[in-house]
């Protein structure tokens, strides 16, 4: 960055804040949950899947919907070049 400015990545803090809020309003008692994302969000679903599973009751059913992570899109793009 120029002039001593800094670049901050707050994704993990955002994830934690959202999970705290959802758990406080009932997610902690959920019997079913879906973690979903598309493109870069698809990658985030893979990154957070285990943490998400650990936040919910053991008997809850968890599904992951990972729609086309960015790396897969890049591989497809490269194949067609």
C-alpha positions as CSV (number, residue, x, y, z in Angstrom):
1,X,0.0,0.0,0.0
2,X,1.1,3.5,-0.6
3,X,2.1,6.1,2.0
4,X,2.2,3.7,4.9
5,X,-1.5,2.8,4.6
6,X,-2.5,-0.7,5.6
7,X,-4.8,-3.3,4.2
8,X,-7.1,-5.1,6.7
9,X,-8.8,-8.4,6.2
10,X,-11.8,-8.7,8.5
11,X,-13.4,-11.9,7.1
12,X,-12.8,-14.0,10.2
13,X,-14.1,-11.3,12.5
14,X,-17.3,-11.0,10.4
15,X,-17.7,-14.8,10.4
16,X,-17.4,-14.9,14.2
17,X,-19.8,-12.0,14.7
18,X,-22.4,-13.5,12.4
19,X,-22.1,-16.9,14.1
20,X,-22.4,-15.4,17.6
21,X,-25.6,-13.6,16.5
22,X,-27.2,-16.6,14.9
23,X,-26.3,-18.9,17.8
24,X,-27.9,-16.4,20.2
25,X,-31.2,-16.3,18.3
26,X,-31.6,-20.1,18.0
27,X,-29.0,-21.7,15.7
28,X,-27.5,-23.3,18.8
29,X,-30.7,-25.5,19.1
30,X,-31.0,-26.3,15.4
31,X,-31.7,-29.8,14.2
32,X,-30.8,-28.9,10.6
33,X,-28.5,-26.3,9.0
34,X,-27.2,-25.4,5.6
35,X,-23.9,-23.7,4.9
36,X,-23.8,-22.4,1.4
37,X,-21.7,-20.1,-0.8
38,X,-20.9,-19.3,-4.4
39,X,-17.6,-18.4,-6.1
40,X,-15.3,-17.0,-3.3
41,X,-18.1,-17.8,-0.9
42,X,-18.0,-21.4,-2.0
43,X,-14.4,-21.4,-0.9
44,X,-15.4,-19.9,2.4
45,X,-17.9,-22.7,3.0
46,X,-15.1,-25.2,2.7
47,X,-12.9,-23.2,5.0
48,X,-15.5,-22.9,7.7
49,X,-17.3,-26.2,7.4
50,X,-15.6,-27.9,10.4
51,X,-16.0,-24.8,12.6
52,X,-19.7,-24.6,11.6
53,X,-20.2,-28.3,12.5
54,X,-18.6,-27.7,15.9
55,X,-21.0,-24.9,16.8
56,X,-24.1,-27.0,16.5
57,X,-25.5,-29.8,18.5
58,X,-24.0,-33.2,17.8
59,X,-27.3,-34.7,16.6
60,X,-28.0,-31.9,14.1
61,X,-27.9,-32.5,10.4
62,X,-25.5,-30.2,8.5
63,X,-25.3,-29.8,4.7
64,X,-22.7,-28.0,2.7
65,X,-23.6,-26.4,-0.6
66,X,-20.4,-25.4,-2.3
67,X,-21.2,-23.8,-5.7
68,X,-18.2,-23.4,-7.9
69,X,-15.3,-22.2,-5.8
70,X,-13.0,-19.7,-7.5
71,X,-10.1,-22.1,-8.0
72,X,-12.4,-24.5,-10.0
73,X,-13.5,-21.6,-12.2
74,X,-9.9,-20.7,-12.8
75,X,-9.1,-24.3,-13.8
76,X,-12.1,-24.3,-16.2
77,X,-11.0,-21.0,-17.7
78,X,-7.4,-22.2,-18.2
79,X,-8.7,-25.4,-19.9
80,X,-10.5,-23.3,-22.5
81,X,-7.6,-21.0,-23.3
